[in-house]
Amino acid sequence: ADAAAGKEKAMVCAACHGVEGKAMIPGYPHLAGQSAQYTAKQLKAFRDGSRSDPLMAPLAKALSDADIENLAAWYASLSP
Amino acid sequence: ADAAAGKEKAMVCAACHGVEGKAMIPGYPHLAGQSAQYTAKQLKAFRDGSRSDPLMAPLAKALSDADIENLAAWYASLSP
């Protein structure tokens, strides 16, 4: 996985999850330092609908497997 | 919410999410420092089935609203 590519892809995510993975919006999860395997699993679940969320679903549907691995690597690399 | 009560209730959670909210099992989420509002929302979603997980569902079904608020407060209080 390519964390630098994930960082670029994360521009959209930053609106809710923070530029450094620290969510500014109450009730939104912090992602900085989260397990990459967990983050990737959740993005795939949002993408295939097995985890349902009206906001995350369309965002995740736009992601390739590589995008997901890169995003997960980027967030895992940040200090929590 | 009562973080100290949450700590006691979290004995079961610790098996997968770590005694201090740092998951030792790959692919399991770290919970230390996570937004209390987010953690509570997810526990309620596991409890009512709107977020589906074969492991979390039965665990969450055993929790009262107060348990959930206390657990969420406990994990939010830990340093990530």
Backbone of each chain as nested JSON, in Angstrom:
{
  "chains": [
    {"id": "A", "residues": [
      {"number": 1, "name": "ALA", "atoms": {"N": [0.847, -1.205, 0.0], "CA": [0.0, 0.0, 0.0], "C": [0.876, 1.247, 0.0]}},
      {"number": 2, "name": "ASP", "atoms": {"N": [0.353, 2.293, -0.589], "CA": [1.112, 3.526, -0.806], "C": [0.456, 4.654, 0.011]}},
      {"number": 3, "name": "ALA", "atoms": {"N": [1.035, 4.912, 1.188], "CA": [0.446, 5.896, 2.102], "C": [0.423, 7.297, 1.485]}},
      {"number": 4, "name": "ALA", "atoms": {"N": [1.442, 7.622, 0.663], "CA": [1.478, 8.954, 0.045], "C": [0.315, 9.13, -0.932]}},
      {"number": 5, "name": "ALA", "atoms": {"N": [0.017, 8.081, -1.683], "CA": [-1.15, 8.12, -2.573], "C": [-2.43, 8.195, -1.748]}},
      {"number": 6, "name": "GLY", "atoms": {"N": [-2.438, 7.529, -0.629], "CA": [-3.593, 7.587, 0.27], "C": [-3.816, 8.992, 0.796]}},
      {"number": 7, "name": "LYS", "atoms": {"N": [-2.73, 9.656, 1.109], "CA": [-2.829, 11.036, 1.599], "C": [-3.531, 11.929, 0.575]}},
      {"number": 8, "name": "GLU", "atoms": {"N": [-3.16, 11.781, -0.68], "CA": [-3.799, 12.598, -1.735], "C": [-5.279, 12.28, -1.864]}},
      {"number": 9, "name": "LYS", "atoms": {"N": [-5.562, 10.992, -1.819], "CA": [-6.956, 10.542, -1.945], "C": [-7.791, 10.998, -0.748]}},
      {"number": 10, "name": "ALA", "atoms": {"N": [-7.12, 11.265, 0.368], "CA": [-7.816, 11.573, 1.626], "C": [-8.316, 13.013, 1.715]}},
      {"number": 11, "name": "MET", "atoms": {"N": [-8.083, 13.809, 0.684], "CA": [-8.562, 15.195, 0.697], "C": [-10.065, 15.26, 0.995]}},
      {"number": 12, "name": "VAL", "atoms": {"N": [-10.794, 14.381, 0.338], "CA": [-12.252, 14.355, 0.523], "C": [-12.613, 13.934, 1.954]}},
      {"number": 13, "name": "CYS", "atoms": {"N": [-11.899, 12.934, 2.441], "CA": [-12.172, 12.394, 3.785], "C": [-11.941, 13.443, 4.872]}},
      {"number": 14, "name": "ALA", "atoms": {"N": [-10.98, 14.352, 4.584], "CA": [-10.554, 15.326, 5.591], "C": [-11.682, 16.249, 6.036]}},
      {"number": 15, "name": "ALA", "atoms": {"N": [-12.657, 16.454, 5.168], "CA": [-13.768, 17.342, 5.518], "C": [-14.444, 16.896, 6.806]}},
      {"number": 16, "name": "CYS", "atoms": {"N": [-14.572, 15.592, 6.986], "CA": [-15.212, 15.084, 8.216], "C": [-14.223, 14.47, 9.205]}},
      {"number": 17, "name": "HIS", "atoms": {"N": [-13.192, 13.807, 8.67], "CA": [-12.286, 13.069, 9.561], "C": [-11.024, 13.851, 9.913]}},
      {"number": 18, "name": "GLY", "atoms": {"N": [-10.928, 15.084, 9.424], "CA": [-9.781, 15.916, 9.769], "C": [-8.597, 15.675, 8.851]}},
      {"number": 19, "name": "VAL", "atoms": {"N": [-7.819, 16.72, 8.631], "CA": [-6.661, 16.63, 7.733], "C": [-5.656, 15.598, 8.251]}},
      {"number": 20, "name": "GLU", "atoms": {"N": [-5.556, 15.491, 9.573], "CA": [-4.632, 14.522, 10.155], "C": [-5.363, 13.342, 10.803]}},
      {"number": 21, "name": "GLY", "atoms": {"N": [-6.587, 13.101, 10.327], "CA": [-7.322, 11.936, 10.824], "C": [-7.963, 12.126, 12.182]}},
      {"number": 22, "name": "LYS", "atoms": {"N": [-8.018, 13.399, 12.619], "CA": [-8.696, 13.687, 13.885], "C": [-9.988, 14.429, 13.572]}},
      {"number": 23, "name": "ALA", "atoms": {"N": [-11.082, 13.723, 13.712], "CA": [-12.381, 14.273, 13.335], "C": [-12.719, 15.48, 14.194]}},
      {"number": 24, "name": "MET", "atoms": {"N": [-13.193, 16.531, 13.533], "CA": [-13.582, 17.749, 14.241], "C": [-15.076, 17.735, 14.534]}},
      {"number": 25, "name": "ILE", "atoms": {"N": [-15.79, 16.863, 13.849], "CA": [-17.244, 16.824, 13.971], "C": [-17.617, 15.802, 15.04]}},
      {"number": 26, "name": "PRO", "atoms": {"N": [-18.384, 16.218, 16.043], "CA": [-18.745, 15.269, 17.108], "C": [-19.458, 14.049, 16.531]}},
      {"number": 27, "name": "GLY", "atoms": {"N": [-19.06, 12.892, 16.996], "CA": [-19.721, 11.671, 16.551], "C": [-19.074, 11.025, 15.354]}},
      {"number": 28, "name": "TYR", "atoms": {"N": [-18.103, 11.707, 14.736], "CA": [-17.372, 11.11, 13.622], "C": [-16.097, 10.476, 14.164]}},
      {"number": 29, "name": "PRO", "atoms": {"N": [-15.726, 9.332, 13.637], "CA": [-14.559, 8.65, 14.209], "C": [-13.227, 9.286, 13.817]}},
      {"number": 30, "name": "HIS", "atoms": {"N": [-12.334, 9.298, 14.786], "CA": [-10.933, 9.586, 14.499], "C": [-10.36, 8.39, 13.744]}},
      {"number": 31, "name": "LEU", "atoms": {"N": [-9.511, 8.648, 12.781], "CA": [-8.917, 7.569, 11.99], "C": [-7.405, 7.48, 12.165]}},
      {"number": 32, "name": "ALA", "atoms": {"N": [-6.806, 8.535, 12.712], "CA": [-5.342, 8.559, 12.871], "C": [-4.89, 7.411, 13.769]}},
      {"number": 33, "name": "GLY", "atoms": {"N": [-3.946, 6.63, 13.266], "CA": [-3.382, 5.541, 14.057], "C": [-4.254, 4.297, 14.111]}},
      {"number": 34, "name": "GLN", "atoms": {"N": [-5.38, 4.331, 13.432], "CA": [-6.251, 3.153, 13.441], "C": [-5.592, 2.029, 12.638]}},
      {"number": 35, "name": "SER", "atoms": {"N": [-5.882, 0.82, 13.036], "CA": [-5.423, -0.369, 12.321], "C": [-5.774, -0.278, 10.835]}},
      {"number": 36, "name": "ALA", "atoms": {"N": [-4.754, -0.404, 9.971], "CA": [-4.998, -0.309, 8.525], "C": [-5.946, -1.417, 8.069]}},
      {"number": 37, "name": "GLN", "atoms": {"N": [-5.764, -2.575, 8.648], "CA": [-6.607, -3.707, 8.25], "C": [-8.072, -3.42, 8.59]}},
      {"number": 38, "name": "TYR", "atoms": {"N": [-8.291, -2.807, 9.741], "CA": [-9.658, -2.455, 10.147], "C": [-10.248, -1.389, 9.226]}},
      {"number": 39, "name": "THR", "atoms": {"N": [-9.496, -0.325, 8.985], "CA": [-10.013, 0.757, 8.132], "C": [-10.348, 0.231, 6.739]}},
      {"number": 40, "name": "ALA", "atoms": {"N": [-9.464, -0.596, 6.191], "CA": [-9.713, -1.149, 4.858], "C": [-10.978, -2.02, 4.859]}},
      {"number": 41, "name": "LYS", "atoms": {"N": [-11.117, -2.811, 5.896], "CA": [-12.297, -3.686, 5.99], "C": [-13.586, -2.854, 6.031]}},
      {"number": 42, "name": "GLN", "atoms": {"N": [-13.562, -1.761, 6.777], "CA": [-14.76, -0.931, 6.885], "C": [-15.064, -0.233, 5.561]}},
      {"number": 43, "name": "LEU", "atoms": {"N": [-14.032, 0.267, 4.88], "CA": [-14.269, 0.923, 3.59], "C": [-14.874, -0.065, 2.595]}},
      {"number": 44, "name": "LYS", "atoms": {"N": [-14.379, -1.296, 2.618], "CA": [-14.945, -2.316, 1.725], "C": [-16.388, -2.641, 2.112]}},
      {"number": 45, "name": "ALA", "atoms": {"N": [-16.654, -2.647, 3.407], "CA": [-18.021, -2.922, 3.872], "C": [-18.978, -1.788, 3.473]}},
      {"number": 46, "name": "PHE", "atoms": {"N": [-18.5, -0.544, 3.554], "CA": [-19.335, 0.575, 3.09], "C": [-19.55, 0.455, 1.582]}},
      {"number": 47, "name": "ARG", "atoms": {"N": [-18.518, 0.058, 0.875], "CA": [-18.603, -0.041, -0.584], "C": [-19.588, -1.114, -1.02]}},
      {"number": 48, "name": "ASP", "atoms": {"N": [-19.549, -2.283, -0.349], "CA": [-20.437, -3.378, -0.781], "C": [-21.782, -3.357, -0.045]}},
      {"number": 49, "name": "GLY", "atoms": {"N": [-21.956, -2.392, 0.848], "CA": [-23.239, -2.244, 1.52], "C": [-23.417, -3.105, 2.767]}},
      {"number": 50, "name": "SER", "atoms": {"N": [-22.408, -3.915, 3.095], "CA": [-22.583, -4.747, 4.291], "C": [-22.502, -3.912, 5.571]}},
      {"number": 51, "name": "ARG", "atoms": {"N": [-21.861, -2.745, 5.49], "CA": [-21.998, -1.746, 6.553], "C": [-22.702, -0.553, 5.925]}},
      {"number": 52, "name": "SER", "atoms": {"N": [-23.798, -0.185, 6.501], "CA": [-24.615, 0.796, 5.812], "C": [-24.485, 2.175, 6.447]}},
      {"number": 53, "name": "ASP", "atoms": {"N": [-24.233, 3.135, 5.6], "CA": [-24.134, 4.526, 6.046], "C": [-24.384, 5.403, 4.828]}},
      {"number": 54, "name": "PRO", "atoms": {"N": [-25.373, 6.276, 4.927], "CA": [-25.779, 7.06, 3.748], "C": [-24.692, 8.011, 3.244]}},
      {"number": 55, "name": "LEU", "atoms": {"N": [-23.82, 8.429, 4.144], "CA": [-22.745, 9.333, 3.734], "C": [-21.55, 8.559, 3.181]}},
      {"number": 56, "name": "MET", "atoms": {"N": [-21.176, 7.499, 3.871], "CA": [-19.983, 6.756, 3.463], "C": [-20.208, 5.888, 2.234]}},
      {"number": 57, "name": "ALA", "atoms": {"N": [-21.421, 5.413, 2.028], "CA": [-21.662, 4.483, 0.921], "C": [-21.237, 5.054, -0.432]}},
      {"number": 58, "name": "PRO", "atoms": {"N": [-21.743, 6.235, -0.822], "CA": [-21.362, 6.749, -2.142], "C": [-19.877, 7.105, -2.231]}},
      {"number": 59, "name": "LEU", "atoms": {"N": [-19.304, 7.541, -1.116], "CA": [-17.871, 7.86, -1.123], "C": [-17.053, 6.585, -1.337]}},
      {"number": 60, "name": "ALA", "atoms": {"N": [-17.427, 5.525, -0.653], "CA": [-16.665, 4.28, -0.748], "C": [-16.844, 3.612, -2.109]}},
      {"number": 61, "name": "LYS", "atoms": {"N": [-18.01, 3.796, -2.708], "CA": [-18.256, 3.177, -4.024], "C": [-17.312, 3.736, -5.087]}},
      {"number": 62, "name": "ALA", "atoms": {"N": [-16.791, 4.931, -4.853], "CA": [-15.868, 5.544, -5.815], "C": [-14.431, 5.041, -5.648]}},
      {"number": 63, "name": "LEU", "atoms": {"N": [-14.197, 4.183, -4.67], "CA": [-12.819, 3.763, -4.376], "C": [-12.495, 2.39, -4.966]}},
      {"number": 64, "name": "SER", "atoms": {"N": [-11.288, 2.277, -5.529], "CA": [-10.775, 0.975, -5.962], "C": [-10.182, 0.248, -4.753]}},
      {"number": 65, "name": "ASP", "atoms": {"N": [-9.877, -1.017, -4.932], "CA": [-9.195, -1.753, -3.857], "C": [-7.879, -1.076, -3.49]}},
      {"number": 66, "name": "ALA", "atoms": {"N": [-7.153, -0.613, -4.516], "CA": [-5.862, 0.046, -4.241], "C": [-6.077, 1.339, -3.469]}},
      {"number": 67, "name": "ASP", "atoms": {"N": [-7.087, 2.129, -3.865], "CA": [-7.408, 3.354, -3.117], "C": [-7.644, 3.032, -1.643]}},
      {"number": 68, "name": "ILE", "atoms": {"N": [-8.396, 1.992, -1.403], "CA": [-8.752, 1.614, -0.023], "C": [-7.509, 1.224, 0.764]}},
      {"number": 69, "name": "GLU", "atoms": {"N": [-6.656, 0.419, 0.166], "CA": [-5.432, 0.018, 0.877], "C": [-4.546, 1.229, 1.15]}},
      {"number": 70, "name": "ASN", "atoms": {"N": [-4.491, 2.141, 0.182], "CA": [-3.654, 3.336, 0.347], "C": [-4.211, 4.261, 1.434]}},
      {"number": 71, "name": "LEU", "atoms": {"N": [-5.514, 4.464, 1.426], "CA": [-6.144, 5.303, 2.454], "C": [-5.928, 4.694, 3.842]}},
      {"number": 72, "name": "ALA", "atoms": {"N": [-6.111, 3.402, 3.931], "CA": [-5.954, 2.726, 5.232], "C": [-4.511, 2.851, 5.718]}},
      {"number": 73, "name": "ALA", "atoms": {"N": [-3.56, 2.734, 4.79], "CA": [-2.14, 2.865, 5.157], "C": [-1.83, 4.287, 5.603]}},
      {"number": 74, "name": "TRP", "atoms": {"N": [-2.427, 5.257, 4.914], "CA": [-2.214, 6.66, 5.278], "C": [-2.724, 6.933, 6.697]}},
      {"number": 75, "name": "TYR", "atoms": {"N": [-3.942, 6.545, 6.973], "CA": [-4.479, 6.828, 8.314], "C": [-3.729, 6.064, 9.401]}},
      {"number": 76, "name": "ALA", "atoms": {"N": [-3.322, 4.848, 9.104], "CA": [-2.573, 4.071, 10.104], "C": [-1.223, 4.71, 10.409]}},
      {"number": 77, "name": "SER", "atoms": {"N": [-0.696, 5.451, 9.435], "CA": [0.637, 6.039, 9.608], "C": [0.613, 7.308, 10.461]}},
      {"number": 78, "name": "LEU", "atoms": {"N": [-0.547, 7.877, 10.677], "CA": [-0.645, 9.132, 11.432], "C": [-0.638, 8.878, 12.928]}},
      {"number": 79, "name": "SER", "atoms": {"N": [-0.079, 9.812, 13.695], "CA": [-0.19, 9.586, 15.136], "C": [-1.56, 9.951, 15.63]}},
      {"number": 80, "name": "PRO", "atoms": {"N": [-2.073, 9.086, 16.49], "CA": [-3.442, 9.246, 16.959], "C": [-3.567, 10.416, 17.949]}}
    ]},
    {"id": "B", "residues": [
      {"number": 1, "name": "ALA", "atoms": {"N": [-22.116, 10.216, 31.933], "CA": [-21.556, 8.857, 31.824], "C": [-20.466, 8.648, 32.876]}},
      {"number": 2, "name": "ASP", "atoms": {"N": [-20.298, 7.405, 33.249], "CA": [-19.395, 7.052, 34.349], "C": [-18.254, 6.181, 33.794]}},
      {"number": 3, "name": "ALA", "atoms": {"N": [-17.131, 6.838, 33.519], "CA": [-16.009, 6.131, 32.891], "C": [-15.482, 5.004, 33.783]}},
      {"number": 4, "name": "ALA", "atoms": {"N": [-15.537, 5.188, 35.098], "CA": [-15.033, 4.143, 36.006], "C": [-15.91, 2.891, 35.903]}},
      {"number": 5, "name": "ALA", "atoms": {"N": [-17.208, 3.094, 35.806], "CA": [-18.118, 1.953, 35.606], "C": [-17.858, 1.321, 34.239]}},
      {"number": 6, "name": "GLY", "atoms": {"N": [-17.56, 2.161, 33.261], "CA": [-17.24, 1.647, 31.932], "C": [-15.992, 0.783, 31.95]}},
      {"number": 7, "name": "LYS", "atoms": {"N": [-15.02, 1.204, 32.726], "CA": [-13.773, 0.423, 32.839], "C": [-14.057, -0.985, 33.348]}},
      {"number": 8, "name": "GLU", "atoms": {"N": [-14.924, -1.09, 34.353], "CA": [-15.263, -2.418, 34.89], "C": [-15.982, -3.264, 33.853]}},
      {"number": 9, "name": "LYS", "atoms": {"N": [-16.904, -2.62, 33.148], "CA": [-17.675, -3.32, 32.132], "C": [-16.785, -3.749, 30.956]}},
      {"number": 10, "name": "ALA", "atoms": {"N": [-15.675, -3.059, 30.793], "CA": [-14.811, -3.275, 29.627], "C": [-13.906, -4.506, 29.743]}},
      {"number": 11, "name": "MET", "atoms": {"N": [-14.016, -5.226, 30.866], "CA": [-13.192, -6.438, 31.026], "C": [-13.372, -7.394, 29.848]}},
      {"number": 12, "name": "VAL", "atoms": {"N": [-14.614, -7.556, 29.43], "CA": [-14.913, -8.476, 28.321], "C": [-14.324, -7.936, 27.013]}},
      {"number": 13, "name": "CYS", "atoms": {"N": [-14.469, -6.643, 26.814], "CA": [-13.996, -5.995, 25.586], "C": [-12.48, -6.119, 25.421]}},
      {"number": 14, "name": "ALA", "atoms": {"N": [-11.793, -6.15, 26.58], "CA": [-10.331, -6.126, 26.581], "C": [-9.718, -7.321, 25.859]}},
      {"number": 15, "name": "ALA", "atoms": {"N": [-10.451, -8.424, 25.827], "CA": [-9.919, -9.622, 25.174], "C": [-9.536, -9.328, 23.725]}},
      {"number": 16, "name": "CYS", "atoms": {"N": [-10.312, -8.521, 23.051], "CA": [-10.011, -8.191, 21.646], "C": [-9.488, -6.764, 21.472]}},
      {"number": 17, "name": "HIS", "atoms": {"N": [-9.996, -5.837, 22.266], "CA": [-9.651, -4.42, 22.049], "C": [-8.523, -3.936, 22.959]}},
      {"number": 18, "name": "GLY", "atoms": {"N": [-7.976, -4.844, 23.783], "CA": [-6.857, -4.47, 24.649], "C": [-7.319, -3.843, 25.955]}},
      {"number": 19, "name": "VAL", "atoms": {"N": [-6.541, -4.057, 27.011], "CA": [-6.896, -3.55, 28.339], "C": [-6.965, -2.025, 28.324]}},
      {"number": 20, "name": "GLU", "atoms": {"N": [-6.11, -1.413, 27.504], "CA": [-6.1, 0.049, 27.402], "C": [-6.678, 0.534, 26.065]}},
      {"number": 21, "name": "GLY", "atoms": {"N": [-7.497, -0.3, 25.441], "CA": [-8.162, 0.111, 24.204], "C": [-7.291, 0.045, 22.966]}},
      {"number": 22, "name": "LYS", "atoms": {"N": [-6.143, -0.645, 23.123], "CA": [-5.28, -0.846, 21.952], "C": [-5.363, -2.304, 21.547]}},
      {"number": 23, "name": "ALA", "atoms": {"N": [-6.041, -2.53, 20.458], "CA": [-6.295, -3.901, 20.014], "C": [-4.983, -4.597, 19.676]}},
      {"number": 24, "name": "MET", "atoms": {"N": [-4.873, -5.826, 20.167], "CA": [-3.667, -6.613, 19.886], "C": [-3.895, -7.51, 18.676]}},
      {"number": 25, "name": "ILE", "atoms": {"N": [-5.142, -7.686, 18.306], "CA": [-5.489, -8.608, 17.226], "C": [-5.567, -7.817, 15.92]}},
      {"number": 26, "name": "PRO", "atoms": {"N": [-4.808, -8.244, 14.896], "CA": [-4.833, -7.506, 13.635], "C": [-6.256, -7.408, 13.075]}},
      {"number": 27, "name": "GLY", "atoms": {"N": [-6.608, -6.224, 12.636], "CA": [-7.92, -6.048, 12.02], "C": [-9.002, -5.628, 12.999]}},
      {"number": 28, "name": "TYR", "atoms": {"N": [-8.669, -5.641, 14.288], "CA": [-9.633, -5.165, 15.285], "C": [-9.335, -3.704, 15.574]}},
      {"number": 29, "name": "PRO", "atoms": {"N": [-10.37, -2.899, 15.747], "CA": [-10.107, -1.466, 15.94], "C": [-9.575, -1.12, 17.328]}},
      {"number": 30, "name": "HIS", "atoms": {"N": [-8.654, -0.174, 17.319], "CA": [-8.267, 0.478, 18.561], "C": [-9.43, 1.365, 18.994]}},
      {"number": 31, "name": "LEU", "atoms": {"N": [-9.667, 1.436, 20.285], "CA": [-10.775, 2.246, 20.804], "C": [-10.29, 3.394, 21.693]}},
      {"number": 32, "name": "ALA", "atoms": {"N": [-9.036, 3.327, 22.12], "CA": [-8.502, 4.359, 23.022], "C": [-8.552, 5.726, 22.353]}},
      {"number": 33, "name": "GLY", "atoms": {"N": [-9.15, 6.683, 23.025], "CA": [-9.196, 8.045, 22.509], "C": [-10.254, 8.267, 21.44]}},
      {"number": 34, "name": "GLN", "atoms": {"N": [-10.982, 7.229, 21.119], "CA": [-12.023, 7.4, 20.09], "C": [-13.156, 8.277, 20.648]}},
      {"number": 35, "name": "SER", "atoms": {"N": [-13.779, 9.003, 19.779], "CA": [-14.949, 9.825, 20.112], "C": [-16.0, 8.992, 20.863]}},
      {"number": 36, "name": "ALA", "atoms": {"N": [-16.38, 9.448, 22.046], "CA": [-17.372, 8.708, 22.843], "C": [-18.696, 8.609, 22.096]}},
      {"number": 37, "name": "GLN", "atoms": {"N": [-19.035, 9.69, 21.424], "CA": [-20.307, 9.698, 20.696], "C": [-20.295, 8.635, 19.584]}},
      {"number": 38, "name": "TYR", "atoms": {"N": [-19.15, 8.502, 18.928], "CA": [-19.029, 7.504, 17.862], "C": [-19.097, 6.087, 18.433]}},
      {"number": 39, "name": "THR", "atoms": {"N": [-18.329, 5.841, 19.482], "CA": [-18.321, 4.488, 20.067], "C": [-19.714, 4.102, 20.547]}},
      {"number": 40, "name": "ALA", "atoms": {"N": [-20.401, 5.038, 21.207], "CA": [-21.754, 4.741, 21.697], "C": [-22.698, 4.439, 20.529]}},
      {"number": 41, "name": "LYS", "atoms": {"N": [-22.57, 5.227, 19.465], "CA": [-23.435, 5.013, 18.295], "C": [-23.207, 3.62, 17.692]}},
      {"number": 42, "name": "GLN", "atoms": {"N": [-21.943, 3.212, 17.627], "CA": [-21.649, 1.901, 17.043], "C": [-22.16, 0.777, 17.934]}},
      {"number": 43, "name": "LEU", "atoms": {"N": [-21.987, 0.914, 19.257], "CA": [-22.487, -0.137, 20.155], "C": [-24.003, -0.272, 20.029]}},
      {"number": 44, "name": "LYS", "atoms": {"N": [-24.682, 0.87, 19.904], "CA": [-26.138, 0.808, 19.731], "C": [-26.5, 0.179, 18.386]}},
      {"number": 45, "name": "ALA", "atoms": {"N": [-25.705, 0.47, 17.374], "CA": [-25.956, -0.112, 16.046], "C": [-25.732, -1.626, 16.063]}},
      {"number": 46, "name": "PHE", "atoms": {"N": [-24.7, -2.077, 16.784], "CA": [-24.489, -3.532, 16.914], "C": [-25.65, -4.15, 17.691]}},
      {"number": 47, "name": "ARG", "atoms": {"N": [-26.114, -3.432, 18.696], "CA": [-27.194, -3.955, 19.543], "C": [-28.5, -4.095, 18.766]}},
      {"number": 48, "name": "ASP", "atoms": {"N": [-28.811, -3.072, 17.943], "CA": [-30.097, -3.133, 17.22], "C": [-29.965, -3.79, 15.844]}},
      {"number": 49, "name": "GLY", "atoms": {"N": [-28.762, -4.216, 15.501], "CA": [-28.557, -4.937, 14.249], "C": [-28.349, -4.056, 13.029]}},
      {"number": 50, "name": "SER", "atoms": {"N": [-28.393, -2.732, 13.205], "CA": [-28.2, -1.882, 12.026], "C": [-26.739, -1.91, 11.567]}},
      {"number": 51, "name": "ARG", "atoms": {"N": [-25.815, -2.246, 12.466], "CA": [-24.453, -2.602, 12.049], "C": [-24.27, -4.067, 12.411]}},
      {"number": 52, "name": "SER", "atoms": {"N": [-23.936, -4.85, 11.417], "CA": [-23.973, -6.28, 11.67], "C": [-22.573, -6.834, 11.852]}},
      {"number": 53, "name": "ASP", "atoms": {"N": [-22.416, -7.59, 12.908], "CA": [-21.146, -8.251, 13.198], "C": [-21.461, -9.423, 14.117]}},
      {"number": 54, "name": "PRO", "atoms": {"N": [-21.062, -10.621, 13.684], "CA": [-21.457, -11.818, 14.441], "C": [-20.863, -11.85, 15.854]}},
      {"number": 55, "name": "LEU", "atoms": {"N": [-19.712, -11.22, 16.025], "CA": [-19.075, -11.221, 17.344], "C": [-19.637, -10.105, 18.223]}},
      {"number": 56, "name": "MET", "atoms": {"N": [-19.778, -8.916, 17.65], "CA": [-20.224, -7.778, 18.449], "C": [-21.721, -7.823, 18.77]}},
      {"number": 57, "name": "ALA", "atoms": {"N": [-22.514, -8.41, 17.908], "CA": [-23.971, -8.383, 18.121], "C": [-24.378, -8.949, 19.493]}},
      {"number": 58, "name": "PRO", "atoms": {"N": [-23.978, -10.186, 19.809], "CA": [-24.419, -10.736, 21.101], "C": [-23.822, -9.982, 22.295]}},
      {"number": 59, "name": "LEU", "atoms": {"N": [-22.619, -9.477, 22.13], "CA": [-22.001, -8.711, 23.225], "C": [-22.777, -7.421, 23.461]}},
      {"number": 60, "name": "ALA", "atoms": {"N": [-23.136, -6.748, 22.384], "CA": [-23.83, -5.468, 22.514], "C": [-25.255, -5.65, 23.032]}},
      {"number": 61, "name": "LYS", "atoms": {"N": [-25.858, -6.77, 22.685], "CA": [-27.24, -7.008, 23.138], "C": [-27.324, -7.109, 24.662]}},
      {"number": 62, "name": "ALA", "atoms": {"N": [-26.211, -7.437, 25.283], "CA": [-26.189, -7.551, 26.75], "C": [-26.02, -6.198, 27.437]}},
      {"number": 63, "name": "LEU", "atoms": {"N": [-25.868, -5.14, 26.674], "CA": [-25.569, -3.827, 27.267], "C": [-26.816, -2.937, 27.368]}},
      {"number": 64, "name": "SER", "atoms": {"N": [-26.929, -2.268, 28.497], "CA": [-27.962, -1.237, 28.658], "C": [-27.466, 0.063, 28.032]}},
      {"number": 65, "name": "ASP", "atoms": {"N": [-28.374, 1.024, 27.887], "CA": [-27.95, 2.339, 27.399], "C": [-26.866, 2.929, 28.303]}},
      {"number": 66, "name": "ALA", "atoms": {"N": [-27.043, 2.768, 29.617], "CA": [-26.047, 3.316, 30.559], "C": [-24.705, 2.618, 30.385]}},
      {"number": 67, "name": "ASP", "atoms": {"N": [-24.724, 1.284, 30.233], "CA": [-23.473, 0.55, 29.987], "C": [-22.754, 1.13, 28.772]}},
      {"number": 68, "name": "ILE", "atoms": {"N": [-23.516, 1.363, 27.728], "CA": [-22.932, 1.857, 26.474], "C": [-22.313, 3.237, 26.671]}},
      {"number": 69, "name": "GLU", "atoms": {"N": [-23.028, 4.117, 27.327], "CA": [-22.478, 5.463, 27.566], "C": [-21.218, 5.38, 28.425]}},
      {"number": 70, "name": "ASN", "atoms": {"N": [-21.244, 4.48, 29.425], "CA": [-20.087, 4.346, 30.315], "C": [-18.873, 3.768, 29.584]}},
      {"number": 71, "name": "LEU", "atoms": {"N": [-19.119, 2.756, 28.773], "CA": [-18.022, 2.164, 27.992], "C": [-17.424, 3.191, 27.032]}},
      {"number": 72, "name": "ALA", "atoms": {"N": [-18.288, 3.932, 26.373], "CA": [-17.818, 4.931, 25.41], "C": [-16.998, 6.01, 26.121]}},
      {"number": 73, "name": "ALA", "atoms": {"N": [-17.444, 6.4, 27.321], "CA": [-16.704, 7.406, 28.095], "C": [-15.348, 6.859, 28.532]}},
      {"number": 74, "name": "TRP", "atoms": {"N": [-15.333, 5.597, 28.92], "CA": [-14.069, 4.968, 29.34], "C": [-13.065, 4.947, 28.182]}},
      {"number": 75, "name": "TYR", "atoms": {"N": [-13.467, 4.478, 27.04], "CA": [-12.521, 4.41, 25.921], "C": [-12.086, 5.802, 25.46]}},
      {"number": 76, "name": "ALA", "atoms": {"N": [-13.009, 6.742, 25.474], "CA": [-12.642, 8.108, 25.066], "C": [-11.617, 8.72, 26.023]}},
      {"number": 77, "name": "SER", "atoms": {"N": [-11.638, 8.268, 27.273], "CA": [-10.737, 8.853, 28.281], "C": [-9.308, 8.336, 28.177]}},
      {"number": 78, "name": "LEU", "atoms": {"N": [-9.105, 7.265, 27.448], "CA": [-7.766, 6.662, 27.345], "C": [-6.922, 7.363, 26.306]}},
      {"number": 79, "name": "SER", "atoms": {"N": [-5.617, 7.433, 26.531], "CA": [-4.832, 8.026, 25.448], "C": [-4.615, 7.037, 24.335]}},
      {"number": 80, "name": "PRO", "atoms": {"N": [-4.753, 7.551, 23.118], "CA": [-4.709, 6.671, 21.957], "C": [-3.276, 6.172, 21.673]}}
    ]}
  ]
}
